[in-house]
């Protein structure tokens, strides 16, 4: 009887480990998307879901506001080289079943950098920190569309640095 009990305990532990490997939990402020071949096939409505390892992949998707810190180096419309450090809060759109899964953090980070660079190039250097016409006002409220989408709900311009280049060839 002792050997049979040992075998049953080992079998029960193996079953528990297999079931535990199938269950995934979402972090706070995130939902889970289940993908097959990088296509979203299911969105877990609660904080846990089951998936078959090797057949399904379970990935996280932000459901609340997400902060994105960026650094952009570009030129203003008055030909001043600047570096901008900004932190934006973005409300990410929910994932769609059937769409290809792309990490929304990376995609929105790149799209936000591009938008800030465009806004810097459209303004003179003295306007960049202006509350009414500056970068914060230009970026807050914009919609970012593309592979992942969202709305910028808040932007804090942490730093704007004017980059000096002594003896630059174009200083004629």
Helices and strands as residue ranges (DSSP letters): H 2-22, E 23-25, E 30-36, E 39-44, E 48-50, E 57-62, E 65-75, E 81-92, H 104-121, G 125-127, H 135-139, E 143-144, E 150-162
